[in-house]
Amino acid sequence: MDEGRKRVLLIAATILAARKLGQMDGRMLVSPAAESAIADAISLAEKIMRKIDAKWPSVVGAKS
């Protein structure tokens, strides 16, 4: 995975995790619930990226 895709995945996971962490209402961010929310957000962001890649595959050798 190239650095650009890693950054996109990080941004998507951060947005998804922020929703869940915001609902934790001030509970400690270093908790099993917070770790689970972050892991779930990463998994969901990866799934979204795979679906995007399946629908719009990159063309090898194409100029941007």
C-alpha positions in Angstrom: 0.0 0.0 0.0 1.5 3.3 -1.0 1.8 6.3 1.4 -1.1 8.2 -0.3 -3.5 5.4 0.3 -2.4 5.0 3.9 -3.1 8.7 4.5 -6.6 8.4 2.9 -7.3 5.3 5.1 -6.1 7.2 8.2 -8.3 10.2 7.5 -11.4 7.9 6.9 -10.7 5.9 10.0 -10.2 9.0 12.1 -13.6 10.4 11.0 -15.3 7.1 11.6 -13.6 6.7 15.1 -14.4 10.3 16.1 -18.2 9.6 15.8 -17.9 6.6 18.2 -15.4 8.3 20.6 -17.6 11.4 20.8 -20.5 9.2 22.0 -18.3 7.9 24.9 -19.2 11.1 26.8 -15.9 11.8 28.5 -14.9 8.3 29.3 -11.2 7.6 29.2 -9.8 7.2 25.7 -7.5 4.5 26.8 -10.1 1.8 27.4 -11.2 -1.4 25.8 -14.2 0.4 24.4 -12.1 3.1 22.8 -9.7 0.5 21.4 -12.6 -1.4 19.9 -14.1 1.8 18.4 -10.7 2.6 16.7 -10.3 -1.0 15.5 -13.8 -1.0 14.1 -13.3 2.3 12.3 -10.1 1.0 10.7 -11.9 -2.1 9.5 -14.7 -0.2 8.1 -12.4 2.3 6.3 -10.5 -0.6 4.8 -13.8 -2.2 3.7 -14.9 1.1 2.1 -11.5 1.4 0.3 -11.9 -2.2 -1.1 -15.4 -1.4 -2.4 -14.1 1.8 -4.1 -11.3 -0.1 -5.6 -13.7 -2.8 -6.9 -16.0 -0.3 -8.5 -13.3 2.0 -9.9 -10.1 0.0 -10.3 -6.9 2.0 -11.0 -5.5 1.8 -14.5 -1.8 0.8 -14.5 0.3 3.2 -16.5 -2.4 5.9 -16.8 -1.2 9.5 -16.4 -2.9 11.6 -13.6 
